[in-house]
Amino acid sequence: MKFAVVVFPGSNCDHDVYYVLKKVLNQGTIFVWHQSTDLCGADAVILPGGFSYGDYLRSGAVARFSPIMKAVEAFARKGGLVLGICNGLQILLESGLLPGAMLRNRSLKFVCREVGLRVENAETPFTRCLRVGDRLRIPVAHADGNYTADEETLRRLEGEGQIVLRYCDEEGRTVPESNPNGSARNIAGICNAQRNVLGMMPHPERCSEVVLGNDSGRAIFSSMIESLAQAAH
Amino acid sequence: MPMPDNLEAQGLTEEEYGRIVRILERDPTPTELGMFSGMWSEHCSYKSSRVHLEKLPTQGDRVLQGPGENAGAIDIGDGLAVVFKMESHNHPSFIEPYQGAATGVGGILRDIFTMGARPIAVMDSLRFGRPEAPRMSHLVGGVVAGIGGYGNCIGIPTVGGEVAFHSCYDGNILVNAFALGVVSKDRIFRARASGVDNPVIYVGSSTGRDGIHGATMASAAFGSGGEERRPTVQVGDPFTEKLLLEACLELMRTDYVVAIQDMGAAGLTSSSAEMAARGGVGLEIDIGKVPRREEGMTPYEVMLSESQERMLLVVREGCEEPVFEIFHKWDLQVELLGRVTGDGFLTVLDGEQTVARIPARALTDEAPRYQRPTAAPDADHPGARAVSLSDISEPADLGRVLERLVTSPNLCSRRWVVEQYDYSVRTNTVLPPGGDAALLRLKGTHRGLAMSVDCNARWCFLDPKLGAAHAVAEAARNLSCVGAEPVGLTDCLNFGNPEHPKTMWQFEKAIEGMAEACRALNIPVVSGNVSFYNETAGQDIHPTPMVAMVGVMENVERHAVSHFTSDGDIVLLVGETREELGGSEYLATEHQREQGSPPGLDLERERTVQEIVREGVRRGQVRSAHDLSDGGLGVALAECCITGPSLHGADLDLQDDLRADVALFSESASRVLISGSAEAIGHLESDCASRGIPCRRLGKIGGGRLRIRHAGSLRIDLDVAKLRNAWSGAFAALVGETVGAGEGT
C-alpha cells in the first residue's frame, strides 16, 4: 500500500501521521509537496493537521488553491480514499469535497484535550474495524473546530449516515457538555455521500501507540489499510 | 569631546561614551552609537552579571556546548544531543501581552534551530501579580493566548511550565520561555563566521521599525506609563517562522553552512557582530540590500530593528545558488548582504557610503563589565524574622485549610492554561502537563527525556542563596520522580534593578546557591539568560532565578506518574518532615505572613533521596512518585488523589509528633511521596534504611475520601470528587471566567 501525506507550507502534523503509517503500521508512505501536481500513484491520501498558510484569511482557505489539490479532487472523484485531519478537514470543507464550514470554537480559545468520540457509522473505509456505538478517546487541538452547516445539510448528513464521529461523554452520550468546540450536533467527523472522503477534527495519529498512553486512534488507520487490501483483491 | 544629548535615551553613561570614543579613536556616527547602545545594553552584554555568572559550573562529561552560543548542548547517547535554552520576554509582555509572549516563544525556538536541532518541546514559566491587580486578567489571558498562538501554529508542543501569582509582579510580570531540540551530535551548527570572502546571507521576514531598541528597553526600569514604549514590542509571524525552521533544517542537511545565527535582541547588529567576533573575523554588509517593509528607514533603524523571523548566515563561497534555491522553495526572502573579511571589523555600508565601521570584538567581548556594589538586607528584613509557632495559631478545621490551599491561585489546577497549548503535536508526549515533570519519548530510541522548570521566588526573597539552591534541587527532584536522571540545566535569572546594591546582593547570593547545588548534584549549567531591571516605579520584583532542567531515562516505559493509580497500594513518605513553616504557602495563604527562613537543604541527603526514587522507578516498582513542595505533605496528598485520570481516596495516619498544621503544611525539602504494592514499598523501605534516609508508611489508597489522622484524631476528611471540582474550576474564576458547557469534561 502507498499512502501520500500532503505537505502544505505550515502543515505540522505531517511528520506525525507519516510516522504512524510508516514506522508503526509499516505502510509505504511518501510526502507530497503542495506544489506537485500528481500523487505519485498513491492508494490513499492524507491531508494532515497544522496551520497551512498560517490559517491566515481563514483556516484552509489558501491551501485549497495549492496545485496538489486539483489532483486530490480528481483522486477523490474516482473513489480514492482521502482522510483530512484537523486542518485537513478544514481544507476539505474549503475545497467543497465535504459540505459545511468551520467557525471559531465557542470558547474563542484554542483547545487541546483528549475527548470522547462515539462511532456513528462503522460502514466506511475509515471505521470498518470499529462498531457503531464504540467509544474512542482521541485528542483534539484546534481553534476552529466548531462545525456548522445549514439545517438541510445537517439533516442530509444525518439521514445518509455521513456523520461518522460525534463527541461524547464517558457513558457515550452525545451531550453538550462533551462538545469541546460547540459544533453542530456534536459532529467530530463527517464523510461524503460516497464514503471515500473522511474529515475529522480529532487527531488519531496522536494516539496510535501504547507508549503514548493511548492507541485508540489506530483503528482509523487499520480500517483504511484493510479497505485498501480488500480493494486490491 | 562633544557628548551627544540623547545619551540617556540610548541607555549609555558618559563613561561608556568615553570608552566608545577611545575604541574608535573618534566620535561615533549616529548609527554606530545606536549599535553600541544595543550591544552594550545589559540585555545583550551581561555587563552587571558576567563576573558572577563565571561562578556557575558549566563543565561535565556530557556537555557538548556550554554557555556562549545560541543555546547549550548535552550528549544524551545514541549519537544524539539535546539543545536547550530559556529566555525572558518580560518587558514586552507587560506592554503587549499577546505579541510579547508570542515573540518570546519565537525567539527561543530560533535559538534552538539555529544550532541545527529540531525543536520538540517548549515550556513556559510565568509570574503574574495578584489576580485582582489592574490589567492582570488581561495580561494572563493575553500571555497564555500568545504562547499558544505561536507554539500551536508552528507545531511545537508546550509540554510543561508553571504559573504563579504574587503582588511583587503587579507592575512587572515575568514571561520566561524554554525550548529544547534534538540533533545528531556531530551536526551541531555554531555561530562562528570564518573564511574570508564567504558570502553573508539574510533570510526571512523583511525589516521594519518594530522592536527598535528592544534590548535597550529591556535594560531599563519602567516608569508608570510603559504603554508609551509599545512601538518597541515586536510582532510575531509563526507561519514565517515555520517556513524558516523547515528551510534551515533542510539547508543544514547539506554542507553549505559555515555559521548561522538568528537576529534576536539588537537584530542585525548583534547577529553580525557576534558571528564575526566568535570567529575572529570581520564582516562587510550592505544594508541597502536588506528587505524592508517600510519606506525611508535610516541605517540606524535597519541595524537595530528587532523584526522577528530573520536569520543571518555565512555560507561557503560558490554555494549561493543552491542555498537560495532551498529558501525560495519555502517562499522566503533571501538576500546576499556581503562577505566575510579578514580585518576583524564590522563594516556597514548603505550602498556606496560607509555608515559604521567598528571592531566586532568591541561590540561583544570588550563591552564594559561591572562589579556593581552589593548590600545585604536590613536587619528587619522578613527573611531574618524567624517564625515562632507560638505566634501562629493552629486552625481547628484543617480540612478547610487544605481546601483553601488547593484552590488558591498558586496551587489550583492549571488546566485553563495548558488546554490552550497544543501539548501533543509531534507525538512524543508521554505524560500530559500537570505532573512533576514533562516526559517525552525520543523517536528511534527507547529513551525518555524529562524536563521541569522551577523557582520558589518567595524563598529566594527571604534567602536568595538557599532559595536558588532549592530551585535546582526541586527541578532535579521533579525529574527523579518520573524516573529521569538530571543531565543539565538552563536558567533565566529575573531580578530587579542591578544599580540597587540590594538587588546585586540577591543576585550574587542566588548564583552562589545555584552553583553549590549544581556541584553537589553534578548538574552543569549549559545556557541561560539574565533579566535585570524588573522594576516598576521603584519597586523591584522578588529575585526569581528560574531553573529549567533536563533529564534522561534509558527506558521511557519505566516511568512513574505523580498521581495515585491503584486502590490498595501503600503510600510511603520518603524523607522527613520538620518544623519548617518559614516562607511556606500555608503561612502566606492562611496567616498572611511571608517571613522566616526557607527550609534547610542538605544536598547530600537530597541526592540520596533522588537516587533511591530513580532506582525504584527504574526497577518498575514505583507506581507513583510525587515531589513535596508548595503546600507540603497535605497538598501533595490531595494532588495525588485528584490530579489523575481516575479519582482515588486514601486512609492515612501521619504518625509524627509535630503540631498537626506543621506536619501537614511544612515545606521541608528532600521529600517524595511514593505509592506502590506492599512488596515494592518494602523494597524501598530497605533501600532507605540502608542509606540512612527516614521513611514512613502513611496508609493505603482507596475509597472516595481523603482521610488523614494525626495524633489519634481524624483531622482531615474530604470528599475527593468535590475537592477535584473546586480545584479544577478555580483558575477560570481567577481570570473572571465561568466554565461553560463543554469545557467542564
Interface residues (C-beta under 8 A of the other chain):
Chain A: P9 G10 N12 C13 H15 D16 Y19 V20 K23 G49 G50 F51 Y53 G54 D55 Y56 R106 S107 K109 F110 V111 C112 R113 G116 P139 A141 A143 D169 E170 P176 E177 S178 N179 P180 N181 G182 H203 E205 R206 E209 V211 L212 G213
Chain B: A145 G148 G149 N152 C153 I154 G155 D237 P238 F239 T240 K242 L243 W330 D331 V418 E419 Q420 Y421 D422 Y423 S424 V425 R426 T427 T429 V430 L431 R441 K443 V556 E557 G740 A741 G742 E743 G744 T745
